[in-house]
């Protein structure tokens, strides 16, 4: 039991310190705390505090910070729950374009694992010394042309040239691998120069997806995973771009060298290569 005597005190914080008797002046006020605990109570209290501290630290250590390419925005939620269920380890996804996430790694962002939308960004980070080992492919991406309108994509390159299509969303090719793939396809079809005035660049594929699903643009180039992400919510009309029309989208991952949680990072890394994850990724249109 505590007895608190204070005639002038106007603000008292909650204090949970067992085993301490002290006087503390707060301005002109005096807080007198009189302990009436025996030694066994003190020991129990100290033990409880130690256990709480251990649980708090352990919980913090269990959480992995995973830098996630924007094309994985939907599926990472499924993987997050599945991984936690199987291992008890929580992950905190930080979603963005692969290029921007790479720059954050260079600037010291406290990531443990980086899931890129290509191999180039993680390979560069490895060569620069930000990963202990070379990246490994965990999935192969598929590019689609997509709209909320039934425009008809049989000859999609010709459709883009018509007045019906006023805006075309493409992720920034410099930092987003799916944007780079879209640019390659458009150049191959010989229409890249003709549609420049219609192009709306998104910072990431996630922003492109927002442009598409909200009708801000008539057409967008994105990942096939979007079809699964909005299933039952938004009707999409889409066509897969022939894989021969762009460089293979090999999606690679690395464990960040500066990670303070390499043991759990390795567990997540291995998990991403497991048959269970391959099955989930396949549902979202990825090659495995």
N, C-alpha and C positions, 0 to 999 in steps of 0.2 A: 504493500500500500504506500502511496505517496501523499504527503501533506504539502499543499502549496499555499504559502502565505505571501500575499502581495497586495498592498493597499493602493499603489499608484500605477501598476503595470497596465498599459493600454493595449499591448499586442504581445501575445505569447504563442510561439510556434509549438507544435506538438513535439514532445521529447520522449524518445523511447530508449533511454539509457539505463539499463539495469546494472546495479553494482557500483553506482557512482553517487557520492554526496558532495555537493558543491554550492557555493554562493556565486551568483553572476550578476553584475550590475548592468542594467540596460538603461543608459541615460541616468535618470535620477531614481529609477526603480530597482528594487532588489528582489531577486527570485530565490527563495529558500526552498530547497528540496531535501526532505528528510527521508532517508532510507530506513525501511523496516523489513528488510529481507534477510533471511538467514543464509548461510554459506551454500546450502544445497540449492536454494532458489537461484542464487547467483550463478552457480555452475550450469544449471539448466538453461538459464537465460543466455549465458554466453554460448552454450552449445547451439541453441536455436538461432542466434545471430550468425554463428559460423556456418550453419547449414543453409540459411537463407542466402548468405553471401556466395556460398559455393554454387547453389542452384542458379543464382543470377549470372555469375561468371560463366558457368557451364552452358547456360542457355544462350548467352551472347556468342560463345565460342562455336556453338553448334550451327549458327546461321551463316550460310555461305552467300557471298555477294557475287552474283553471276551477271556479267555483261552480256546482254542478249540482242542479237541482230533483230531489227524490227519485223522481219518477215515471220519470226517465231512468236510474235506477240500473243497469238491465240493459243497455240499448242504448249507454250511454256507453262501456262496455268495448269494444264493437265499433267505435265511432267512434274511440276512442283508438288502437286498433291500425291502423285504416285511415289515419288522419291521419298517424301516425308513419311508416307505410310510404310514403306519398306525399310527405311533406315532410321527414322526418328530425327533426321537432319532437315532443318528448314533451309530453303533458299530464298534469297531476296533478289528478284530479277531487276536489272537496270536496263531498260529497253532504249535502243537508239539505232542510228545508222552505223554500219560497221566502221566506216571511216572516222566518225566522231568518237565512237567508243575507243578506237585505237589511239586517238589523240589523248583521250582521258587516261588511258593506261600510261602513256609517256609522261603525262603530267602528275603521275603518282596517285591516281584514283585507287582506292582500296578494294579492288576486285580480286576475286580468287580464281575465277574461271572466265574465259571469254569464248562465247559461241558466235562465230562470225558467219556472214552470209557468203563468204568466199574463202579461198585459201591465201590470197595475196596479202591481206591485212595481217592475219596471224603469222604468216611466214616472215613478213617484214619485221614484226615484233620479235620473233625468235632470233632473227639475224642481228637485231639491235640489242639482244641480251635480256629481253623482258620475259622470256620463257626458258625453262631448263631443257625442254625437248621440242623437236619440230612438231607442227600441228598435224592432226589426224582428221580425216574426213569422217563426219558423222551422218551426212545426208547429201542428197543431190536435189537442187531446186528445179522447179518447173515454172516457166514464164507463160502468162496468159494475157490476152487482150480482153477487156471486160467492160460492161456497161449495165446500168439499171434499165436501159432502153433496148427494145428488140430491134436493133439497127441492122443486124445481119452481118456476119463476119466471114462469109464464104470467101470473099476477096477483100480481106480486111484492109490491105494497103490502099486499095482504091476507095474504100469507104472513108478513110481518113482525109482524102482529098476533097470530098464533097462538102457542100455548104451546111449539110445537116450536122456535121461535126465541127464545132467552134472551138472547143478546148480539149486538149489531150494531156492527161496527167502522166508524168514519168518521174521516178525518183532521180535525184541528182546523180548523174553517172560518175562523178568524181569521188563520191563517198558511199554510194549505194550500189552494190553488185547487180541488183535487179534492174536498176536504171541503166547501168552499163550494158546489160544484156539487151534491153529494149532498144538502146541506141544502135547496137550492132545489127539487130534485126531490121530496123528502119533503114539503115544505110545499105544493107544487103538488098533490100527491096527497091532501093533507089528513090525513096520518098523523104528521106531525112531533111534535105534542104528545103523541100516544098512545104513542109508542115511546121517549120520553126516558129512561125508567128502564132501557131495554135498551142504550142507546148507550154505546159504549166509544170514547173519543177517542184517536187516535194522534197523536204529535208531527209525523209526516209520513206520506206515503203508503207509505213503505218500512216503517214500523212497522205500519201497517194490513195490508200484505201479509204480514208475519210472523204477525200474529194470524190471518189467513185460512188460510194454508198449514199452520200448526201445529195448527189446529183449536181455538184458544183461543176463537174466536167461531164461531157457526153461519153468520153472513152478514157480508159486508163490502162497502163501496162503494170501488171502486178504478179504476185505469187499465187499459185493455184490454191495455196492454203486458205486464201480469203474465202473461197467458195464454202469450205467447211466451217470457217469462223462465223459466217452470217447465215448458216443453214437454218431455215425456219423463221428467219427474221427479215431478210431482204432478198428479193428475187433478183438474180443476176443472170445476164446473158454473156456467155464467154466462149472463147475458143483458145485452145492451147497453141502456142507458137511452136512451130517445128524445131526440135532441139538442134537440128543441123544449121539453123539460122543464127545461132549465137554460141559463144564459147560455153562449155559445160559449167554450170553453177555448182562447183564443189564447195560445200560448206564445211569449214574446218574449225577446230577448237584447240585451245591451249590452256594450261594451268599457268597463272601469272607467277613469276619468280618471287615477287615480293609478298605473296600470300602468307598470312600468319596462320593459315588453317589448311596446310597442304594435305594432311591425312584425309580430311573430309572432302577436300577438293578432288583428290584422286578417286575417292568413292563415287563422286558425281560424274567424273570423267569416264570411269569404267561403266557406270550406269548408262551413259549416253550411247555406249557402243553395244549395249545388251539387246537381246532379241525382243524384250518387252518394249523398249523404246523404238526399235525399228518398226514394230507393228503399229505403234501409235503414230509415228511419223508417216507411215504408208497411208494411214487413214486420212491424213491431211495433204496428200498428194505429193509427198516427197519420195524420191528414189532412195533406196537404202542398199 
